Each structure stands twice: as structure tokens, then as C-alpha cells.
Amino acid sequence: MPPLAVRAYTATTALGRGLEAQAQALRERRSGLRRNDLVPLAPGEAPLDCWIGRVEGLEEAALPAPLADWDCRNNRLAWLSLQADGMETAIAAAVARHGAERVAVIVGTSTSSIGATEEAYARLGDDGRFPEDLARPSLHTPHSLGAFVAAATGLRGPCVTVATACSSSAKVFAQAARLIGAGLADAALVGGVDTLCGSVLFGFNSLQLVSTAPCRPFDAQRDGLSLGEAGGFAVLERLDAGDEAALQLCGYGESSDAHHMSSPHPQGLGARLAMRDALARAGIDAGQVGYLNLHGTATPANDSIEALAVAGLFPPGLHASSTKGWTGHTLGAAGIVESAIALLALERGHLPGTLNSVAPDPGNGPQIRFADARTEIRYAMNNSFGFGGNNCSLVFGRA
């Protein structure tokens, strides 16, 4: 595929707001995980015993008055993320070049504004209606995030919300590449946002996937994930002749395991297919990738199968790691957050290891690293795999 310029990118997680907060915590090997202190699912019920990656300040954040009808925890995080790392300037520049009708909005989320819907049901009136402050139908839809971002930015190109569980905000890059390649847009604001609430925490816990300790990806003693919340965005644009953007989206690969609703294919066939296709679209071989940010959720099945797929495709010299020990598993925002980390690795040469993990699983290949490294790289990849076995891998490069 023709590469796309990455004009700007940002991420806000439990590590802080913006790229510098992410980079500093990664360098210092300082986790953003904390004991769960979110409001419980029902009055009188204790918070779930687990660790979470919670973004500070969302309860106090406020949307501008013209956007007040969109107010909820998820959209407040989207708004905060849009204010960081020059995103507003990059969006304005894309509009100036192409017009607002030619800039698409493509965002990923797994739960959208479900926290607000959960609260509305918890506060149902005697007449069975939502409370007045939450009686906003547009808020209680899967497209709440996409519609809000379009309203907040004034972009009027195609507007899409991708909801494919934990691969959602990786697939937005692939969707943008197809829209721009088809001539339906010249640039795209891509991203993803997911926030925590009782139904998310208890829902994952019902699948016996949540650990009572900070997650330990690829560790022999791992016993489950730590959930997190995050938001992030990137501006992608068609590359004109002679335009050598410093950072580029070079390829993407997507696949579906067609195996099970919540478990990956036991041989990792779908994961390997997504990675292989991303490399093919980028026009590179596996040995040229310097860093791979793994999906690495710290669940027993996911990590062993991803390790198998990586070992079957990449040479031993690859530096591959999971960064979920820093941020937690940020669900539909994982794709954009971990793409931002891959882009930081390209820009700064810091390749994160795997936080909290000590004893490598015997099934890990030599590619999976627990210690950090420093080296200049030309290509970085990101894996995001979701429920239902839907997989997405992305290749980013430096000009």
C-alpha cells in the first residue's frame, strides 16, 4: 500500500496526559496501575478486587458549553486527548489543505458511553424513565464517540465508529487507509477511547480473566489481566510526491479466527495471518521490524498463543514486548495507545520491555523481552487482537 503520513499523534492513559507522560513512565518503568477504586456496580457492593489503570481528573473535567449534551466520562476523556500534543493544530492544518468534508473521523471503542447508560439505569425514576440529566438518546448508542468527535472538531468527512472489541482502535488505521485509497477522503482523524465502569469490570471478571494483582504479561505465573482506560488520536494524510513525512503508516493486516467468541485460535493462525499481511502491505520482511508491541494481555491463553505466532514468523533478534503492565488493558483504546508507544519507539529509540514480569513462560520465544533496550529502528509494529478472534496488526516506519 502507499504509505500514509502520520502528522501528529497523542495518548492519554493512567500514566498521564500526552506523549511526554507516556515516554517518561516507560523510561522510568513506573506503572500507572492502582488498586480498583471505581464506584461499585450496585449500591452497597464492594469494588471488585483487582488493579486498574485509571485516568486522573475525568470526574472534574468539563466539556465546553456547546458540547454539553455529549457530556459523559468517555467523551470527556476524548476531549482531553484532543487537546494534547498539537492535535488541534494538526487537524486545522488538514482542514486548511483539504477542506473539512475531505477529512474523515474514524474512531474505535468497545463500550462507547456505556458508563452513562449504566448510571441512567441505576437511577431510573419511578416511572421507569431515565433521569432528566441522562435522557439524551444520542449518548446511549455505540456511535456516541464518533458523533461527539465529529461535533467537537467540526470535521465533516465520513464518520465511522469501529467497535470490534480490543482491536477497535487499531482497525481505524486500516479503515482510514482504505477510505483514503478509495478517494473518499484525503486525510483522517483516527483514534479510540474507552473508560472503565462497573459493567466492564464485572463483565470481564465473569469470564475469569481479571487478576487480583497487577498483570504480568508472558510471565510463567500470570493469571489474568488488569483493565485500564485511555484515549488517543492520530492525524493521517495522503503522501504527495516529494513529501517525506517523518512518521508513516506503512501497512496493516486484518484477520478473523472464526474459532470462538472469547478465545483465540489455539495455533494462533489468525494472529499470524494479520502480522504477515501487514508486513506484505508494507513491502518489508519480518527481519526488518525493530520493535513489536504485543497484544500481551497476561491471560494464559492469549499470551501463549501470541508467543507461538510471533516465534513462527519473526527472527530471534526482534524486540517484542507487552506494555499493559504500565497502562492496563485499555480495551477499545488499546490499538491507538500501543500504536503511540510504537511510534515513540521509532522517534526516540527507547524499546520498552515488559513490566511486572519476572519469570518468562517456557513457551516464550527469544523475541519476547522483559528488559528495555535502546536502539534506532526503522520499522515498528503493533498487534491488537479482540474477542471473536478479530485481529489487526499495523506497521509504522520512519522516512
Protein Blocks (a to p, Z undefined) as FASTA:
>chain_A
ZZdddfbdcdddfkbgcjklmmmmmmnopafbdcdfbdcfbghiacddddddddehklmp
ccdfklmmmgcfklmmmmmmmmgghlmmmmmmmmmmnopklpccddddfklmmmmmmmmm
mmocfkopacfklmcfklmcfklmmmmmmmmnopabdcddddehjllmmmmmmmmmmmmm
nopafbdcddddddddfklmmmmmmnopacfbdcdehiakbgbdcdddddddddddddde
hiacfbdcfbdcdddfklafkbccfklmmmmmmmmmmmmmnopafklpmbdcdfklopak
lmmmmmmmmmmmmcfklccddfklmnopahjmmmmmmmmmmmmmmmnopacddehiabdc
fkbcfklcfbdcddddfbdcdddddehhiacddddddZZ
